[in-house]
């Protein structure tokens, strides 16, 4: 049984790899199942067999890519390091995702989801994983350093996720350093987090030592 299943798994992987390559060249709207099949060296019927349609293929690929990046981000935020350092790593990951073409595909799928209910529902579910992760990071900060100002952890996670999604869209439009300081603005949030973390830590040390806090 294992030997019989192996060719099907290999074919599916070949198709996903080919779709990944074609997406980088053609984008979501221009992706052709015929070109994907040619690159994978399989009949078009194999795409239909494994994924049902072009949309099914793209969703399967995006789910795989999204999960891999979400796992990477989850592992990074689980590290025992100051939050500002982990946030800076998230900004580095953004550069990797821009270079890989993942961000382009994500933004094209978000736009396509405005008029395609099935695609929109799938993209919302996938993006929800990022908001949930960032909300958990915010809850960790709340436990360590106290209230998050007027925000709940869910609200702050939503704001951070929205800032990255919006920044990605603007960067893809070419609104880069010469027009808008998008990258530096995102990274300065890390500076703010560091100031808040170190200020909170200094205050806690003072309180633990039994000294009055400076108003």
N, C-alpha and C positions, 0 to 999 in steps of 0.2 A: 504493500500500500504506500509506503514512504517513497519508493522509487517512482511509482505512478504519479504521485503528487508533485515530485520535483520539477518536471518540465513545465507544469502550469505555473508554479511559483517563479521559475526563471523567466518565463514569457511575460508575466505580469511586471516583474522587476525591469525587464528590458523596455517595456512600454513606458513605464513611469520615468525611467532614465531618459528615454528619447523625448518624452513630453516635457521634461524639465529643460532639456537643451533647446527644444523648439520654442518654448515659452520665452526664454531669454532673447531669442532672435525675433520672434513674431508677435509677442505679447498675447494677452488673453483673447482679444477680439480677432486677431489674425491667425490664431492657431488652427491648423488644418490636420484632421485625423489622417488624411492621406500622407502628409509629410511626416507625421509621427510614426506611422506604420513603416514608411520607407526607411526612416532613421533606425527604427528598431529591427528592421529586416523581418517583419512579420506581415501577414495579410491584415487588411482593415477589419476583417471579420473577427480577428482575435481581440481587437480593441472593443468591439461590441460585446463579445463574449465575456470579457473580464470587467468591463466598466459600463456597458449599456449604451453610452452616448458620449459625445464630446464633453458635455457638462459633467457627467459622472466621472470621466477621466480626470478632468481638472479638479473636481472636488476631492477625489482620492489623493491626487498629488499634493494639493494644498493642505489637506488634513495631515498628511505625512510630514510635510515641511514645517507646518505650524506646530505640530506636536514636538518635533525635534528641537525647535527653537524655544518652545515653552519649557521643555525639560531642561534645556541648557540654562535658561533664565532662573528656573526654580532651584536648580543646583547652586547657581551662583548666589542667589539671595539667601540660601541656607547656610552659607559659609559664615564662620565666626570672624567677622570683620566689621569695622564701622560702616554704618549705612551709607555714608557719603562715598566711601570707596566702592561699595557695591553699585551705587547709582552711576558712578563714573564708568564702571565696567559695562553697565547697560547702554551708556552712550557709545562706548566702543563697539558693542554688538550692533547698534544701529548702523554704523559705518559698514560693517561686514554684510548686513542684510541689504543695504543699498547696493553694494558692489555685486552681490550674488544675484540680484534681480527679484528676490523674494518680495521686497517692498513694492516694486512695480506691479507684480501680479496681485498682491493684496489690495492695492488701491484700485486696480482695474476691476477686481471682483466686488469690491464695495460699491463701485459705481454701477456695475451690471446688476447688483442686487437691488438697486432702487426700482427697477422695472421688472425684475424676475423674482417672484415671490419665493420660489423654491431655493434659488441661489441665495437670496437675501436671508432666509431663515438659517441656512447652513453657515453663512459667514457670521451671522450674529452669534451663533452657538460657539464657533471657533474663537471669535474675539472675546466672548464672555470669559474664557479661560484666562486671558491676560488681565482683565479687570479684577477677577477673583484673586489672582496671584498678587497684584499690587495692593488690593485691599488687605490681604493678609500681612504684607510687608508693613503697611500703615498701622495695622493692629499691633505688630511687634514693636514699632516705634512708640506707639501709645503706651504699651506696657512698660517700656524701658524709660521713657522720658516724660510721660504725663500727657495731658490733653493736647489734641492737635488743633488748637485754636478753636474756631467755630465749626470745624469740619468733623464729620464722622469718618471712620476709616474707609467706608465704602465710597463716600463722596471724594475723598482725597485720591483713592485709587482710580476713580473715574476721571478725575481731573488730569492726573499724570498720564493715564492711557490716552486720553483725548489730546493732550499736548503732543504726544509722540505721533499719533495718527495724523493730526493736522500738520505737524512739521514735515512728516514724510510726504504728504501731498504737495506741499509748497516746494520742497526740495526737488521733487520730480518735475515740477513746472519750471525749474531753473531759477527760483528765487533763492539764490545762494548768497555767499558772503558779500558780493558786490551790491546786492539789493537789500536783503534782510539778514540780520545777524542770527539766523535760526540756530545754527550749531552752538555758537557761543552762549546764546540765551539758555538752551537746554543744559549746557554744562554748568552755567552759573547757578542753576538750581542745586547742583551738588555742593557748591560753595555755601549756599544758604543752609543746606542740610548739615554741613560740617559745623557751621557757626552755632546752629541750634543744638546739635549733639554735644559739642564741646562746652557750650554754655550750660547745658543741663547737667553734664557730668561734673563741672566745676561747682555748680550750686549744690549738687547732691553730696559731694565731698565735704563741702563746708557744713552742711546740715548734719552729716554723719559725725563730724568732729565736734558737734555741739556748739558751733559758732553761729552767731546771728547772721542771716542772709543780708546782703547789701541791698537796700531798696533801689 
